[in-house]
Amino acid sequence: MTLDAISIITSDMPAAISFYTALGLELADGGPDAPHTEFVSGPLRIHLDTEAVVLGMDPEWTRPTGGRKTSLAFDCSTAEAVDATFVQLTGSGDAGGDPVAGVVPEPWDAFWGQRYAVVSDPDCNTIDLFATRPSQNYLMAAQQPGARLLGRHQVVLGGADIRAEVRDRPESMKSRAAGQRRIFAMCLGP
């Protein structure tokens, strides 16, 4: 068994298509007026289905409330590409542009060794943008008091170090369990 596709329910197909196209996904089928649209990203397919399609399959379906249920994560390869993709999607920066995404937190250097940003699609689904930072950062982090090296690209800082990192995060993020897990604020979109 293999994971073949991820389906996303949308209330605004044209806006969702603009968003996922701006992320670089290749439109394979459907379009702005279609009830079902399909993108490809390598071997994985991303489906967009309108709420009407979902209601046709499950008449008792209701839109989820109360926070994010899932998130897609895109590896941008470099920290610079994380920042550039964030600017492209949100229309921030000197070049401006039309935003296709909502800003959750601004990009930051995460204590787990990645450049990270989170945006929201037109339906308030969060999309993580990340890139692994150069290894010397992991080695420096691994030398910090309370650090545990979990692998070549993972360092966990414990105790006071995690709490200090949480204090320095953007206000749009909240922490639970002394910073061991991250939870992002609700979508700022409509």
Accessible surface in RSA format (square Angstrom, percent):
REM  Atomic radii and reference values for relative SASA: ProtOr
REM  Chains: A
REM  Algorithm: Lee & Richards
REM  Probe-radius: 1.40
REM  Slices: 20
REM RES _ NUM      All-atoms   Total-Side   Main-Chain    Non-polar    All polar
REM                ABS   REL    ABS   REL    ABS   REL    ABS   REL    ABS   REL
RES MET A   1   239.42 124.0 153.00 101.3  86.42 205.8 126.13 107.2 113.29 150.1
RES THR A   2   121.40  86.3  97.25  98.6  24.14  57.5  75.91 102.0  45.49  68.8
RES LEU A   3   133.24  74.2 101.09  72.3  32.15  80.8 106.67  74.9  26.57  71.5
RES ASP A   4    65.92  46.2  61.72  61.4   4.20   9.9  29.61  69.7  36.31  36.2
RES ALA A   5    27.99  25.7   9.76  15.1  18.23  41.5   9.83  13.8  18.16  48.1
RES ILE A   6    51.43  29.3  47.85  35.6   3.59   8.6  51.43  37.0   0.00   0.0
RES SER A   7    70.46  59.5  42.48  56.7  27.98  64.4  25.53  54.4  44.93  62.9
RES ILE A   8    16.56   9.4  13.99  10.4   2.57   6.2  16.56  11.9   0.00   0.0
RES ILE A   9    52.16  29.7  44.39  33.1   7.76  18.7  44.39  32.0   7.76  21.1
RES THR A  10     0.81   0.6   0.11   0.1   0.69   1.7   0.11   0.2   0.69   1.1
RES SER A  11    75.27  63.6  38.38  51.2  36.89  85.0  24.88  53.0  50.40  70.6
RES ASP A  12    63.67  44.6  59.37  59.1   4.30  10.2  19.68  46.3  43.99  43.9
RES MET A  13     8.78   4.5   5.06   3.3   3.72   8.9   5.06   4.3   3.72   4.9
RES PRO A  14    66.50  48.5  62.99  57.4   3.52  12.8  64.08  52.9   2.43  15.1
RES ALA A  15    31.98  29.4  23.16  35.7   8.82  20.1  30.18  42.5   1.79   4.8
RES ALA A  16     0.55   0.5   0.55   0.8   0.00   0.0   0.55   0.8   0.00   0.0
RES ILE A  17    16.15   9.2  16.15  12.0   0.00   0.0  16.15  11.6   0.00   0.0
RES SER A  18    55.88  47.2  47.08  62.8   8.80  20.3  20.82  44.3  35.06  49.1
RES PHE A  19     0.00   0.0   0.00   0.0   0.00   0.0   0.00   0.0   0.00   0.0
RES TYR A  20     0.10   0.0   0.10   0.1   0.00   0.0   0.10   0.1   0.00   0.0
RES THR A  21    70.40  50.1  62.43  63.3   7.97  19.0  60.02  80.6  10.38  15.7
RES ALA A  22    26.59  24.4  11.34  17.5  15.25  34.7  19.61  27.6   6.97  18.5
RES LEU A  23    24.13  13.4   1.94   1.4  22.19  55.8   3.48   2.4  20.65  55.6
RES GLY A  24    62.45  77.0   0.00   N/A  62.45  77.0  33.35  91.5  29.10  65.2
RES LEU A  25    11.85   6.6   5.36   3.8   6.49  16.3   5.95   4.2   5.90  15.9
RES GLU A  26   116.00  66.6 108.86  82.4   7.14  17.0  41.15  79.6  74.85  61.1
RES LEU A  27    77.47  43.1  53.26  38.1  24.22  60.9  53.26  37.4  24.22  65.2
RES ALA A  28    57.47  52.8  18.78  29.0  38.69  88.0  26.52  37.3  30.95  82.0
RES ASP A  29    88.55  62.0  82.35  82.0   6.19  14.6  19.68  46.3  68.87  68.7
RES GLY A  30    37.77  46.6   0.00   N/A  37.77  46.6  12.69  34.8  25.08  56.2
RES GLY A  31     9.09  11.2   0.00   N/A   9.09  11.2   9.00  24.7   0.08   0.2
RES PRO A  32    75.27  54.9  69.39  63.3   5.88  21.4  69.39  57.3   5.88  36.5
RES ASP A  33   148.74 104.2 113.23 112.7  35.50  84.0  43.67 102.8 105.07 104.8
RES ALA A  34    26.17  24.1  18.47  28.5   7.71  17.5  23.33  32.9   2.84   7.5
RES PRO A  35    77.19  56.3  75.09  68.4   2.10   7.6  77.03  63.6   0.16   1.0
RES HIS A  36    63.68  34.8  59.23  41.2   4.45  11.4  46.51  47.9  17.17  20.0
RES THR A  37     0.00   0.0   0.00   0.0   0.00   0.0   0.00   0.0   0.00   0.0
RES GLU A  38    28.11  16.1  28.11  21.3   0.00   0.0   0.44   0.8  27.67  22.6
RES PHE A  39     0.00   0.0   0.00   0.0   0.00   0.0   0.00   0.0   0.00   0.0
RES VAL A  40    42.91  28.2  39.86  36.1   3.05   7.3  39.86  34.6   3.05   8.3
RES SER A  41    49.04  41.4  36.63  48.9  12.41  28.6  11.18  23.8  37.86  53.0
RES GLY A  42    68.32  84.2   0.00   N/A  68.32  84.2  37.67 103.4  30.65  68.6
RES PRO A  43   134.02  97.7 106.71  97.3  27.31  99.3 119.86  99.0  14.16  88.0
RES LEU A  44    46.64  26.0  45.93  32.9   0.71   1.8  46.64  32.8   0.00   0.0
RES ARG A  45    76.17  32.0  76.17  38.8   0.00   0.0  24.32  33.2  51.86  31.4
RES ILE A  46     5.86   3.3   5.86   4.4   0.00   0.0   5.86   4.2   0.00   0.0
RES HIS A  47    25.91  14.2  25.91  18.0   0.00   0.0  19.50  20.1   6.41   7.5
RES LEU A  48     0.00   0.0   0.00   0.0   0.00   0.0   0.00   0.0   0.00   0.0
RES ASP A  49    13.20   9.2  13.20  13.1   0.00   0.0   0.51   1.2  12.70  12.7
RES THR A  50    29.20  20.8  29.20  29.6   0.00   0.0  28.20  37.9   1.00   1.5
RES GLU A  51    47.49  27.3  46.25  35.0   1.24   2.9  10.30  19.9  37.19  30.4
RES ALA A  52    74.80  68.8  58.94  91.0  15.87  36.1  63.10  88.9  11.71  31.0
RES VAL A  53    42.19  27.8  34.22  31.0   7.98  19.2  40.68  35.3   1.52   4.1
RES VAL A  54    14.47   9.5  14.47  13.1   0.00   0.0  14.47  12.6   0.00   0.0
RES LEU A  55    74.41  41.4  69.48  49.7   4.93  12.4  69.83  49.0   4.58  12.3
RES GLY A  56    67.61  83.4   0.00   N/A  67.61  83.4  38.01 104.3  29.60  66.3
RES MET A  57   138.62  71.8 102.78  68.0  35.84  85.3  70.24  59.7  68.38  90.6
RES ASP A  58    66.68  46.7  65.22  64.9   1.46   3.5  21.40  50.4  45.28  45.2
RES PRO A  59   109.44  79.8  86.67  79.0  22.77  82.8  88.73  73.3  20.71 128.7
RES GLU A  60   157.24  90.3 134.02 101.4  23.22  55.3  53.69 103.8 103.55  84.5
RES TRP A  61    48.12  19.3  36.89  17.9  11.24  26.4  33.43  17.8  14.70  23.8
RES THR A  62   107.83  76.7  94.39  95.7  13.44  32.0  68.56  92.1  39.27  59.4
RES ARG A  63    96.19  40.4  83.33  42.5  12.86  30.6  56.37  77.0  39.82  24.1
RES PRO A  64    76.52  55.8  52.05  47.4  24.47  89.0  62.95  52.0  13.58  84.4
RES THR A  65   116.09  82.6  95.70  97.0  20.39  48.6  70.37  94.5  45.72  69.1
RES GLY A  66    69.85  86.1   0.00   N/A  69.85  86.1  35.18  96.5  34.67  77.7
RES GLY A  67    23.39  28.8   0.00   N/A  23.39  28.8  12.58  34.5  10.81  24.2
RES ARG A  68    92.17  38.7  56.35  28.7  35.82  85.3  32.17  44.0  60.00  36.4
RES LYS A  69   135.97  66.3  99.99  61.4  35.97  85.7  73.88  66.5  62.09  66.1
RES THR A  70   100.90  71.8  89.38  90.6  11.52  27.5  73.87  99.2  27.03  40.9
RES SER A  71    41.52  35.1  10.70  14.3  30.82  71.0  12.59  26.8  28.93  40.5
RES LEU A  72    28.01  15.6  25.78  18.4   2.23   5.6  27.75  19.5   0.25   0.7
RES ALA A  73    63.33  58.2  31.73  49.0  31.60  71.9  31.73  44.7  31.60  83.7
RES PHE A  74    40.00  20.0  37.41  23.2   2.59   6.7  40.00  24.3   0.00   0.0
RES ASP A  75    97.60  68.4  68.00  67.7  29.60  70.0  24.21  57.0  73.39  73.2
RES CYS A  76    20.65  15.6   6.41   7.1  14.24  33.5   9.85  25.0  10.79  11.6
RES SER A  77    88.90  75.1  62.98  84.1  25.91  59.7  34.68  73.8  54.22  76.0
RES THR A  78    64.17  45.6  61.05  61.9   3.12   7.4  59.05  79.3   5.12   7.7
RES ALA A  79    29.90  27.5  26.40  40.7   3.51   8.0  26.41  37.2   3.49   9.2
RES GLU A  80   130.15  74.7 123.44  93.4   6.71  16.0  71.26 137.8  58.90  48.1
RES ALA A  81    32.67  30.0  26.37  40.7   6.30  14.3  32.17  45.3   0.50   1.3
RES VAL A  82     0.00   0.0   0.00   0.0   0.00   0.0   0.00   0.0   0.00   0.0
RES ASP A  83    49.68  34.8  49.05  48.8   0.62   1.5  24.06  56.6  25.61  25.5
RES ALA A  84    63.31  58.2  50.37  77.7  12.95  29.4  58.34  82.2   4.97  13.2
RES THR A  85    26.21  18.6  25.67  26.0   0.54   1.3   8.60  11.6  17.61  26.6
RES PHE A  86     4.54   2.3   4.54   2.8   0.00   0.0   4.54   2.8   0.00   0.0
RES VAL A  87    53.26  35.0  52.99  48.0   0.26   0.6  52.99  46.0   0.26   0.7
RES GLN A  88   103.20  57.7  81.97  59.9  21.22  50.5  44.78  95.3  58.42  44.3
RES LEU A  89     0.00   0.0   0.00   0.0   0.00   0.0   0.00   0.0   0.00   0.0
RES THR A  90    13.61   9.7   0.69   0.7  12.92  30.8   0.69   0.9  12.92  19.5
RES GLY A  91    14.97  18.5   0.00   N/A  14.97  18.5   0.70   1.9  14.27  32.0
RES SER A  92    42.63  36.0  33.66  44.9   8.97  20.7  40.22  85.7   2.41   3.4
RES GLY A  93    52.51  64.8   0.00   N/A  52.51  64.8  27.72  76.1  24.79  55.5
RES ASP A  94   163.12 114.3 121.19 120.6  41.93  99.2  44.52 104.8 118.60 118.3
RES ALA A  95    99.11  91.1  58.24  89.9  40.86  93.0  70.67  99.5  28.44  75.3
RES GLY A  96    31.29  38.6   0.00   N/A  31.29  38.6  22.83  62.6   8.46  18.9
RES GLY A  97    56.87  70.1   0.00   N/A  56.87  70.1  35.48  97.4  21.39  47.9
RES ASP A  98   129.40  90.6 113.41 112.9  15.99  37.8  30.26  71.2  99.13  98.9
RES PRO A  99    85.71  62.5  65.25  59.5  20.46  74.4  65.40  54.0  20.31 126.2
RES VAL A 100    42.80  28.2  28.76  26.0  14.04  33.8  38.58  33.5   4.22  11.4
RES ALA A 101    13.06  12.0   0.00   0.0  13.06  29.7   4.49   6.3   8.57  22.7
RES GLY A 102    23.04  28.4   0.00   N/A  23.04  28.4  18.36  50.4   4.68  10.5
RES VAL A 103    43.56  28.7  39.24  35.5   4.32  10.4  39.24  34.1   4.32  11.7
RES VAL A 104     4.86   3.2   0.51   0.5   4.35  10.5   0.54   0.5   4.33  11.7
RES PRO A 105     1.41   1.0   0.00   0.0   1.41   5.1   1.41   1.2   0.00   0.0
RES GLU A 106    98.33  56.5  97.33  73.6   1.00   2.4  49.96  96.6  48.37  39.5
RES PRO A 107    26.37  19.2  11.55  10.5  14.82  53.9  11.55   9.5  14.82  92.1
RES TRP A 108    23.60   9.5  20.53   9.9   3.08   7.2  23.30  12.4   0.31   0.5
RES ASP A 109    79.73  55.8  62.57  62.3  17.16  40.6  17.94  42.2  61.79  61.6
RES ALA A 110     0.26   0.2   0.00   0.0   0.26   0.6   0.16   0.2   0.10   0.3
RES PHE A 111    27.56  13.8  16.82  10.4  10.74  27.9  24.91  15.1   2.65   7.6
RES TRP A 112    49.83  20.0  48.01  23.2   1.82   4.3  44.33  23.6   5.50   8.9
RES GLY A 113     2.49   3.1   0.00   N/A   2.49   3.1   2.46   6.8   0.03   0.1
RES GLN A 114    36.13  20.2  36.13  26.4   0.00   0.0   2.17   4.6  33.96  25.8
RES ARG A 115    41.81  17.6  41.81  21.3   0.00   0.0   3.44   4.7  38.37  23.3
RES TYR A 116    11.99   5.6  11.99   6.8   0.00   0.0   2.69   2.0   9.31  11.5
RES ALA A 117     0.00   0.0   0.00   0.0   0.00   0.0   0.00   0.0   0.00   0.0
RES VAL A 118     0.00   0.0   0.00   0.0   0.00   0.0   0.00   0.0   0.00   0.0
RES VAL A 119     0.00   0.0   0.00   0.0   0.00   0.0   0.00   0.0   0.00   0.0
RES SER A 120     1.37   1.2   1.21   1.6   0.16   0.4   0.00   0.0   1.37   1.9
RES ASP A 121     5.18   3.6   0.48   0.5   4.70  11.1   0.36   0.9   4.82   4.8
RES PRO A 122    35.84  26.1  13.20  12.0  22.64  82.3  24.03  19.8  11.81  73.4
RES ASP A 123    14.54  10.2   1.27   1.3  13.28  31.4   5.66  13.3   8.88   8.9
RES CYS A 124    39.01  29.5  30.41  33.9   8.60  20.2  17.50  44.3  21.50  23.2
RES ASN A 125    42.34  29.2  40.48  39.1   1.86   4.5   9.40  22.6  32.94  31.8
RES THR A 126     2.82   2.0   2.59   2.6   0.23   0.5   2.59   3.5   0.23   0.3
RES ILE A 127     0.64   0.4   0.64   0.5   0.00   0.0   0.64   0.5   0.00   0.0
RES ASP A 128     6.04   4.2   6.04   6.0   0.00   0.0   0.00   0.0   6.04   6.0
RES LEU A 129     0.13   0.1   0.13   0.1   0.00   0.0   0.13   0.1   0.00   0.0
RES PHE A 130    37.95  19.0  37.95  23.5   0.00   0.0  37.95  23.0   0.00   0.0
RES ALA A 131     0.17   0.2   0.06   0.1   0.11   0.3   0.06   0.1   0.11   0.3
RES THR A 132    56.97  40.5  40.51  41.1  16.46  39.2  20.31  27.3  36.66  55.4
RES ARG A 133    39.05  16.4  35.96  18.3   3.10   7.4  11.57  15.8  27.49  16.7
RES PRO A 134    80.26  58.5  67.57  61.6  12.69  46.1  79.65  65.8   0.60   3.7
RES SER A 135    58.56  49.5  53.74  71.7   4.82  11.1  21.71  46.2  36.85  51.6
RES GLN A 136   104.32  58.3 102.24  74.7   2.08   4.9  41.42  88.2  62.90  47.7
RES ASN A 137    40.48  27.9  36.30  35.1   4.18  10.1   6.36  15.3  34.12  33.0
RES TYR A 138     4.56   2.1   4.02   2.3   0.54   1.4   4.24   3.2   0.32   0.4
RES LEU A 139   105.99  59.0 105.07  75.2   0.92   2.3 105.43  74.0   0.55   1.5
RES MET A 140   107.26  55.5 105.95  70.1   1.31   3.1  66.66  56.7  40.61  53.8
RES ALA A 141    19.09  17.6  14.66  22.6   4.43  10.1  18.53  26.1   0.57   1.5
RES ALA A 142    31.86  29.3  13.65  21.1  18.21  41.4  13.87  19.5  17.99  47.7
RES GLN A 143   147.14  82.3 113.82  83.2  33.32  79.3  44.60  94.9 102.54  77.8
RES GLN A 144    84.64  47.3  79.00  57.7   5.65  13.4  11.63  24.8  73.01  55.4
RES PRO A 145   106.70  77.8  92.32  84.2  14.37  52.2 104.85  86.6   1.85  11.5
RES GLY A 146    54.79  67.6   0.00   N/A  54.79  67.6  36.23  99.4  18.56  41.6
RES ALA A 147    24.91  22.9   0.14   0.2  24.76  56.3   0.24   0.3  24.67  65.3
RES ARG A 148   136.20  57.2 131.72  67.1   4.48  10.7  64.45  88.1  71.75  43.5
RES LEU A 149   102.49  57.1  70.37  50.3  32.12  80.8  70.37  49.4  32.12  86.4
RES LEU A 150    96.24  53.6  64.06  45.8  32.19  80.9  70.03  49.2  26.22  70.6
RES GLY A 151    32.77  40.4   0.00   N/A  32.77  40.4  31.44  86.3   1.33   3.0
RES ARG A 152   186.04  78.1 163.25  83.2  22.78  54.2  80.47 110.0 105.57  64.0
RES HIS A 153    69.96  38.2  63.37  44.0   6.60  16.9  57.48  59.2  12.49  14.5
RES GLN A 154   102.29  57.2 102.29  74.8   0.00   0.0  21.82  46.4  80.47  61.0
RES VAL A 155     1.60   1.1   0.53   0.5   1.07   2.6   0.53   0.5   1.07   2.9
RES VAL A 156    26.28  17.3  26.22  23.7   0.06   0.2  26.22  22.8   0.06   0.2
RES LEU A 157    20.24  11.3  20.24  14.5   0.00   0.0  20.24  14.2   0.00   0.0
RES GLY A 158    20.10  24.8   0.00   N/A  20.10  24.8  17.11  47.0   2.98   6.7
RES GLY A 159    43.22  53.3   0.00   N/A  43.22  53.3  29.92  82.1  13.30  29.8
RES ALA A 160    70.33  64.7  61.72  95.2   8.61  19.6  62.37  87.8   7.96  21.1
RES ASP A 161    40.67  28.5  34.95  34.8   5.72  13.5   7.85  18.5  32.82  32.7
RES ILE A 162     2.06   1.2   1.92   1.4   0.15   0.4   2.06   1.5   0.00   0.0
RES ARG A 163   120.49  50.6 118.31  60.3   2.18   5.2  50.79  69.4  69.71  42.2
RES ALA A 164    35.12  32.3  34.74  53.6   0.38   0.9  34.77  49.0   0.36   0.9
RES GLU A 165    40.92  23.5  37.66  28.5   3.26   7.8   4.78   9.2  36.14  29.5
RES VAL A 166    37.06  24.4  30.29  27.4   6.77  16.3  30.29  26.3   6.77  18.4
RES ARG A 167   179.49  75.4 148.28  75.6  31.22  74.3  75.06 102.6 104.44  63.3
RES ASP A 168   119.32  83.6  86.28  85.9  33.04  78.1  30.89  72.7  88.44  88.2
RES ARG A 169    18.48   7.8   5.92   3.0  12.56  29.9   7.33  10.0  11.15   6.8
RES PRO A 170    41.13  30.0  27.34  24.9  13.79  50.1  39.90  32.9   1.22   7.6
RES GLU A 171   170.78  98.1 144.87 109.6  25.91  61.7  71.81 138.9  98.98  80.8
RES SER A 172    29.83  25.2  19.90  26.6   9.94  22.9  26.25  55.9   3.58   5.0
RES MET A 173    16.25   8.4   0.72   0.5  15.53  37.0   0.84   0.7  15.41  20.4
RES LYS A 174   144.58  70.5 136.81  83.9   7.77  18.5  87.35  78.6  57.23  61.0
RES SER A 175    44.34  37.5  10.91  14.6  33.43  77.0   9.20  19.6  35.13  49.2
RES ARG A 176   121.92  51.2 114.82  58.5   7.09  16.9  59.84  81.8  62.07  37.6
RES ALA A 177    63.24  58.1  35.15  54.2  28.09  63.9  53.48  75.3   9.76  25.9
RES ALA A 178    58.04  53.4  35.67  55.0  22.37  50.9  47.89  67.4  10.15  26.9
RES GLY A 179     2.31   2.8   0.00   N/A   2.31   2.8   0.00   0.0   2.31   5.2
RES GLN A 180    99.26  55.5  71.57  52.3  27.69  65.9  34.67  73.8  64.60  49.0
RES ARG A 181   142.79  60.0 136.81  69.7   5.98  14.2  51.00  69.7  91.80  55.6
RES ARG A 182    77.44  32.5  59.86  30.5  17.58  41.9   5.60   7.7  71.84  43.5
RES ILE A 183    63.01  35.9  60.33  44.9   2.68   6.5  62.74  45.2   0.27   0.7
RES PHE A 184    11.84   5.9   0.10   0.1  11.73  30.5   0.16   0.1  11.67  33.4
RES ALA A 185    25.66  23.6  18.44  28.5   7.23  16.4  22.88  32.2   2.79   7.4
RES MET A 186   115.68  59.9 107.60  71.2   8.07  19.2  97.81  83.2  17.87  23.7
RES CYS A 187    24.02  18.2   5.55   6.2  18.47  43.4   5.14  13.0  18.88  20.4
RES LEU A 188   121.85  67.9  89.63  64.1  32.22  81.0  94.08  66.1  27.77  74.7
RES GLY A 189    29.68  36.6   0.00   N/A  29.68  36.6  13.77  37.8  15.91  35.6
RES PRO A 190   158.42 115.5  98.05  89.4  60.37 219.5 138.80 114.6  19.62 122.0
END  Absolute sums over single chains surface
CHAIN  1 A    10719.7       8060.1       2659.6       6128.3       4591.4
END  Absolute sums over all chains
TOTAL         10719.7       8060.1       2659.6       6128.3       4591.4
